Amino acid sequence: MFRIGEFAQIAQVSGRQLRFYDQLGLLQPAHIDQQTGYRYYTIRQLPRLNRILALKELGLSLEQIGPLLKDEISPSALRSMLTLKRAQIERSLQEEEARLRHIESRIAQIDKEGKAEDLDVIVKSVPLTPFLSLNCTCDSMDEVVRMVRTVAAEGSRQIKPGLRDRLMVVARNDVDSEKLDLDIGFSLTRPSNVSVRIAGDLVLRASELSAVETMATIVRPGTNAESHTSFSTVGRWIEANHYEIAGACREVFLESITEPPGFEGALVEIQFPIRKTA
């Protein structure tokens, strides 16, 4: 027999691991000296230990390994466990590959510009969103600003605070048109059939913004002369990371524009639906 330290050295594991496996009932000593408390193992326990280590290497937890050692799990059940673990590892590899591309694009940006961009792009999913809005076509940014201010002021006044969430602008750009096709309104905290007349024949009507699984987002301060830089930042990121735009751009005002910090200073999140390029 071997004392625990000797057996650990033969098996290339730590004594702490052997004690832990003993506590879990996975690998108990062949003998414990009642006077000294020393644990002793035999060389015939090495195959069982090696099986534990091999199953751990496959990514199975110790809780999963226990029944396997007792042959309480069928081959088909083990295959299902390993198939699930394979899918988890593949997903982790994909996430790490995406992270690597993000790092490479940031390094390339620093090499090209000599500085790190202040605005950071984050990828996230966005749920289905109840939306109360109007559609309008604008000839200029000045007209857009006037319309956004009107919707913000009237919507804040007429839509109940418990229902009203964020001011939003959804922009669909037609390459063949010089006009700006926009939906301007408020996301809602819950679905509603309410409609709101805000000025003349302008009416906010209920609809939904579809859920988006992969949305490239960036937060910028205010709608001002420097706003275009954040759009270009997102565009460079999308291209560098091998994505393409897959839907209308959304601008979500994270702060009110009807009170300080106002239209020029309120934080805005720009959102672009994206998909991997072929």
Buried (B, 14 or more C-beta within 10 A) or exposed (E): BBBBEEBBEEBEBEBEBBBEBBEBEBBBBBEEEEEEEBBBBEEEBBEBBEBBBEBBEBBBEEEBBBEBBEEEBEEEEBEEBBEEBEEEEEEEEEEEEBEEBBEEBBEEBEEEEEEEBEBEBEBEEBEEBBBBBBEBEBEEEEBBBEBBBBBBBBBBEEBEEEBBBBBBBBBEEEEEEEEBBBBBBBBBBEEEEEEBEBEEEBEBBBEEBEEBEBBBBBBBBBBEEEBEEBBEBBEBBBEBBEBEBBBBBBBBBEBBBBEEEBBEEBEBBBBBBBEEEE
